[in-house]
Amino acid sequence: MTESRVWREEDSGKEERRNTAMSHAVRYEILASRLTQDGVDYLSYGIRCMADREGTWIQLDAVLDISFQREVVADLVDLFNRRQLSGLHFREAILDRLNA
């Protein structure tokens, strides 16, 4: 399987507005990856963990290819942002939610 491109998904600006309005130093965003397997392209969704460092958002970590269903990943992003999940627990929280 090869990854051809990863980008921040823009959902008519809704995700961007919600994330920039947040006041804490960590935020989570949906990533979409176009993957190719056996000559077939498909979209898979993941999450990246971003941290505010002196006014600049930097990527701390990312987990790609969590689900083919955007809503599953969007629900996780919303939960992590609402609960202000620490970046230290990012990967563990994804595994916990997917294995529940």
Order of alpha helices (4+ residues) and beta strands (2+ residues): beta-alpha-beta-beta-beta-alpha-alpha
